[in-house]
Amino acid sequence: MNEKAADMIPDENTHLLDELQKMLEKQKELVHQGGIIDSERLSAQASRLVGKIVQAGILELSEFKNRREHLQKLYQDLCLAITTECADIAEKLSQVRKGKKIIQIYRKNI
């Protein structure tokens, strides 16, 4: 057991994990709404929070095993949402480039 985590007030540990969970859920929601940039801004805050959680060793405590698994699932869902959104953006960008080429060819042939 990590001494820092043991020394922290249990409510403080729970609060940090709750905050991280809210951030991951919000990021996932933003990505689904097309707000990749807003999600990225929130990821900086989440990273700082993860640093605090890791430094304190909170997720190493057996009492938080279920929370750790839930947070891992949320993170995986967020990664999947980002990957899906990036693929969608890449497809749209490809369509725009094709349209631009068609217009350029059309202009040359007029």
Buried (B, 14 or more C-beta within 10 A) or exposed (E): EBEEBEEBEEEEBBEBBEBBBEBBEBBBBBBEEEBBEBBEEBBEBBEEBBEEBEEBBBBBBEEBEEBBEBBEEBBEBBEEBBEEBEEEEEEEEEEEEEEEEEEEEEEEEE
